Amino acid sequence: MAAQDLATYSVGKPTHEELQGTWITSNEDFARLSPDWNQLLARTGHENAFLTFEWMFTWWRHFGRGKKLALIVIRAEGRVIGIAPFYISQRFGLARCMAFIADEHVGSDHLDVLAAPGCEASVVAKLASMLLSRLRAWDCIRLGEVGKDSLAAGLCGRLVAKGMTCNEAPASTCPYMELPASFEEYLAGATANLRQSFRRRSRKVQEAGSVDFVVLSEPAAVESGFSELLRLHRLRFQQLAQDSVFLKAGLTEFQKDALHAMAAQGLVRLFLLRVNGESIAAQYGFSLGRSFQAYQSGMHPEWAKYGVGLLTMGNAIREAIASGHTMFDFLRGCESYKSRWAHLTRQNWTFRVFSHRPAGVTLRLAFQAAEAMHRAAKVLKKACERAD
């Protein structure tokens, strides 16, 4: 449902007036939500590791300093039927911006509000009423990396219907593919170039030695394999003479803690391509329901000429199919290697809702001015390119 559609949806049962809403502002109360959170997530049908309690709570522990927790829990007869995972931070000195937990630094995609099936409209209505009752607490609500048909978009539509101002803009593009019943069926439907490259490079690597493709999912094995992923990722970026966000200070510690928490829930898959017992390429991702999300990778630069990146991805897809997945999500970014495998895309969006208080109006005007300057710069760049 798009933002403008959900604002006019009839509220189902229970009505939003009958729901109980609670603001969660302490780490201790956040921690106690763990069982209710993941039970609700399972009911929603969201197969997205970035919406799990483990991912979001770990992010908050690592990056929540200087921010205010503003998580909203909606209950019906004592049972949790809705969660809005929000926090508030100061922007530009005075403006208070509300946003999704885990929205920065770590590449979380497809974020959203959680609501039990059949209760979506009433949860959104309750959330809107709670946000409107606390207009002194926020000046802007920025909900990034969400779908146009998400409940987050619907919440923004509800706030617009109540008189708020909203801006929406495209965010990341996420390639993905629907998986067939077998990898052979997938290759048969792929381009001849990809099919031939995969088979040729498989033979080439096998000529170099004894080849193993290892799938790790047990917590201890995953944590050990993660060190190999980091090593290979670092080597690859050193060879490219580029910096990797994945290796920045603070982010590696977050990744290790998140991996530990999520592996304990069976959500992590780590694939290693080994030749003669040595790991030469790795792929790291998340398995939830029937969806696999490819998150990070690494390879030894000396083996790049063998196409081990392509081989590792192909074998990860083969394993995803064999283990019952029907969706393979490459997450944000339209890198060329993704388009070789995937021919479908999802567009993420960013919605910004501004209050009518002075700081909210100032923030809206500043944002509009920045957008106008960005558009003018693009026009000027194209004009210069034509002139050349």
C-alpha positions, -999 to 999 in steps of 0.1 A, spaced: 0 0 0 14 34 -10 14 63 15 -16 80 0 -36 47 -1 -31 36 35 -42 70 49 -77 62 36 -79 26 46 -107 16 70 -94 7 104 -99 -30 111 -105 -47 144 -93 -39 170 -97 -2 163 -67 21 170 -87 36 199 -88 2 216 -50 -3 213 -25 4 240 7 23 229 39 25 249 71 45 243 102 25 251 130 48 261 154 27 281 179 0 270 165 -24 297 130 -22 283 143 -25 248 162 -57 258 131 -73 273 113 -70 239 134 -98 223 108 -127 224 78 -105 215 97 -88 187 108 -119 168 74 -136 173 58 -106 158 83 -104 129 76 -141 121 39 -133 120 43 -104 96 60 -125 69 89 -100 66 119 -122 56 144 -95 64 173 -100 88 176 -62 92 143 -61 110 152 -88 136 156 -78 173 192 -91 172 203 -67 144 185 -37 157 194 -41 194 231 -47 185 231 -16 164 216 4 192 242 -8 217 270 2 193 257 34 177 230 47 201 253 70 221 241 106 219 207 95 206 173 91 224 154 58 221 119 64 209 107 29 202 69 25 201 52 -8 210 15 -14 203 -5 -40 222 -40 -54 220 -52 -71 251 -16 -73 263 -2 -89 231 23 -71 210 8 -65 176 30 -35 164 65 -21 168 79 11 154 117 9 160 125 46 162 152 69 178 157 106 179 189 125 172 199 162 170 205 175 135 220 208 126 222 219 162 186 223 170 164 201 149 152 167 164 150 140 137 132 107 143 145 78 123 147 40 121 170 22 144 199 7 123 194 33 96 230 44 94 265 29 89 256 -8 84 236 -9 51 202 -20 65 177 -24 36 139 -27 34 133 -12 69 97 -9 81 72 -7 109 60 -42 121 23 -50 125 4 -83 129 -15 -95 99 -50 -80 98 -40 -52 122 -18 -31 99 -42 -2 94 -51 1 131 -15 -1 141 -6 27 116 -35 48 129 -24 43 165 13 52 157 2 83 139 -19 95 168 9 89 192 34 108 171 9 137 167 4 138 205 42 144 209 48 171 184 72 188 208 95 157 208 104 158 170 108 182 141 113 157 113 107 120 108 131 105 83 122 69 72 148 57 47 153 25 27 116 16 27 93 4 -1 65 25 -15 40 -2 -4 55 -4 32 37 4 64 63 31 70 51 48 38 15 43 50 24 60 83 38 90 65 6 91 44 -15 91 76 5 120 90 0 139 58 -37 133 60 -35 150 95 -18 181 81 19 173 81 42 180 52 60 151 35 88 148 10 96 115 -8 127 107 -28 142 75 -44 169 59 -22 187 27 -31 180 2 -59 182 -35 -48 186 -62 -74 171 -96 -66 160 -128 -82 133 -154 -77 149 -188 -75 138 -218 -95 137 -254 -83 173 -262 -92 206 -245 -100 207 -263 -133 173 -248 -142 187 -214 -132 217 -217 -154 196 -229 -183 177 -196 -181 208 -175 -176 227 -158 -204 250 -180 -225 279 -158 -213 272 -163 -176 265 -200 -181 298 -206 -200 318 -184 -177 307 -202 -146 314 -237 -161 348 -226 -176 360 -210 -144 349 -240 -123 371 -262 -145 400 -237 -143 399 -236 -105 396 -274 -102 428 -277 -123 446 -256 -97 440 -281 -69 415 -298 -46 384 -275 -44 359 -273 -16 328 -251 -12 321 -249 25 288 -238 40 289 -226 76 258 -220 98 267 -232 133 276 -203 155 312 -214 164 320 -223 128 305 -190 115 325 -169 139 357 -187 129 349 -183 93 341 -146 97 378 -140 104 386 -155 70 360 -132 54 375 -102 70 410 -112 59 399 -118 23 378 -86 22 408 -65 35 432 -81 10 408 -73 -19 404 -37 -10 441 -32 -4 447 -45 -39 421 -21 -52 437 8 -31 402 16 -18 387 21 16 359 -3 27 331 9 50 329 -27 63 364 -23 78 360 11 94 367 16 131 337 5 152 319 -13 123 340 -45 126 331 -47 163 294 -42 155 295 -69 128 311 -94 151 285 -88 178 256 -89 153 270 -121 138 272 -137 172 236 -128 181 222 -137 148 241 -170 143 226 -181 176 192 -178 160 203 -197 129 201 -166 106 237 -165 93 253 -183 63 289 -180 55 303 -196 24 340 -203 18 357 -214 -14 388 -233 -6 416 -246 -28 440 -272 -12 425 -262 22 432 -225 18 402 -200 18 404 -179 -13 369 -164 -15 340 -158 9 304 -148 8 284 -137 40 247 -133 42 215 -139 61 188 -166 58 153 -159 70 124 -179 59 127 -186 22 148 -155 15 186 -152 14 203 -118 16 238 -115 3 255 -90 25 293 -90 22 321 -108 4 359 -111 0 385 -128 -22 422 -132 -24 435 -109 -51 459 -135 -64 429 -157 -74 409 -129 -90 420 -140 -125 403 -173 -118 370 -156 -114 366 -169 -79 341 -141 -71 317 -153 -97 323 -190 -86 315 -182 -50 284 -163 -59 272 -190 -82 278 -217 -55 260 -195 -29 230 -194 -52 232 -231 -57 233 -237 -20 204 -212 -14 183 -232 -39 192 -265 -24 183 -253 11 148 -243 1 152 -205 -6 130 -190 -32 144 -154 -31 180 -142 -34 184 -106 -25 216 -87 -35 206 -57 -14 214 -21 -23 237 -12 -52 236 -19 -89 272 -32 -93 278 -49 -126 284 -83 -110 249 -83 -95 232 -76 -129 249 -107 -143 229 -128 -119 197 -108 -112 173 -92 -136 147 -79 -111 150 -48 -89 132 -32 -59 134 5 -54 138 18 -18 126 53 -9 132 79 18 102 97 33 106 129 53 77 142 74 82 178 88 64 193 117 50 228 116 71 239 145 98 265 137 126 239 136 106 216 114 98 244 90 134 255 89 146 220 83 121 216 54 132 248 37 168 238 41 162 204 26 142 219 -3 171 244 -10 196 216 -9 175 196 -34 172 226 -57 210 231 -56 215 194 -64 191 195 -94 208 227 -107 242 210 -104 230 180 -124 216 204 -151 249 223 -152 269 191 -155 248 178 -184 252 212 -201 289 211 -198 291 176 -211 271 186 -242 294 216 -247 324 193 -247 
